[in-house]
Amino acid sequence: MMEIVWSDPAIKDLDSLYDYIARDSEYYANTFISKIFATIDRLEQFPKSGRIVPEIQDDVTREVFVGNYRIVYDISGSVVRILSILNMAQQFQDPR
């Protein structure tokens, strides 16, 4: 099983997303964040289930989707590192 590690930018993205949704509804913010965590939890067993990020075209940098958001992550050994959570319209800028 893979270990999930969050990068600082991804934590900030998650906090910002929660704050944005919570302006209208804390209930929906909590529900959406729970969906994000459930999707990320699946990466522990299926790290290559996401597609390759089009901007990077690297087999270890992948993304999964929750609603209109992209969860970008990379795989290194037994670690899945969450890099960013972006709106679908945003381009991924590799922070590494």
C-alpha positions, 0 to 999 in steps of 0.5 A: 500500500502507498503512503499519501503525503501532502505538499504545502501548496496542495494543503493551501489549495484545499484550504482555499477551496474549502473557504470558497465553497463555505462562503455559500454553504459549510455543508457543501464545503464539507461534503466536497472536501470529503469527496476529495479525501475519498478519491485520494484514499483510493490512490493508496491502492491504485496509484496509477488510476489517474491519467497522465497530466497533459501539461507534463507528459510524465508517467509519474505525474498524474491526476484524478478528478472530483467535480470540476477539480483536478487533483495532481499527484506524483508517484515516487517509490511507495509514496503518492505526493499530492501536488495541487488541487486545481480548477479544471480551467487552470494549467498545472505549474509544476512546483518541484 
